[in-house]
Amino acid sequence: MEHDTGLDKSAAGDYRCGYVALVCRPNVGKSTLRNRVLGQKLSIVTAKPQTTRQRIAGIKTTGQGQIIYVDTPGIHLAAKSALNRYMNRIARASFQDVDLILFLIEADRWTRQDEHVVRSLEEVDVPVLLVVNKIDLVPDKTRLLSFLEKEVKTERFDEVFLISAKSGNGIESLEKKVLDALPFSRPYFEEDMFTDRSERFLSAELIREQLMIRLHQELPYALTVEIEEFKRQEGLVRIGAIIWVERAGQKQIVIGKGGQVLKQVGSQARLALQQLLDEKVFLRCWVKVSKDWSDDVKALKQFGYDD
């Protein structure tokens, strides 16, 4: 895809800039990878699939270039709800708007969903690099190489990289390859920007992260967060958030006995928000019911899940 920077190649000199999509089935570790390469937390990370629901761009600017990493929702083989179908559309649309694709898989594990994703990549006209994550969990490298040759069929990809997003192993060589694959261009974003998303969006994500951490057994997918108020007043950021669930019983779970769960979520989210914004934060959360919101297209648009 051509990006209009208002400059020709010669004006950019040796500087490179471009978009890189991180693509995989759910829960492979792409958000962990992007947080690692950015050097700061942007995407929320939990042990549950479907943590990433929307497209989020993370921007890394150096003296050599600017890489815009696009974190997309994991592609689902069985997209049963309107929310799942939305996430699949967002992920696939990202294939058309980037200069390079990193396809992540887990070391020593190849699933029907992985095969589904790689077939979705067959029609793209940009390079696709296979990134094998969690190699620290497979100490026998001979077994790993045999797995890649027989199950993954690595000849389908332009290049293969073995990494551990958690430890950082292999990240440096991957980043060098990514930068070398991007077009010559001046940067698209100011050097102090680290995402194209608003503070309101990031605030909602940090609150949702705390909910998923504490309620991962009960209802990780039945809730979403909407920021109703975001104001700066007298050295304080006032944030009002609505936590939407699908059932009255789920509302009681989020609130907890004596309001304890909601208080704990609010307390931890406030600390995370203060770290993100580098300002003092006053956070208030309410819990409301929107019946079957995850399968209601109108409700999805209201909560920001809009193509």
Secondary structure, DSSP 8 states (H G I E B T S, - for coil): -----SS-HHHHTT-EEEEEEEE-STTSSHHHHHHHHHTS--S---SSTT---S-EEEEEE-SSEEEEEEE-----SS--SHHHHHHHHHHHHHGGG-SEEEEEEETTB--HHHHHHHHHTTT--S-EEEEEE-GGG---HHHHHHHIIIII-GGGSSEEEE--TTT-TTHHHHHHHHHHHS-B---SS-TT--BSS-HHHHHHHHHHHHHHHHSTTT-SSS-EEEEEEEEEETTEEEEEEEEEESSHHHHHHHH-GGGHHHHHHHHHHHHHHHHHHTSEEEEEEEEEE-TTGGG-HHHHHHTT---
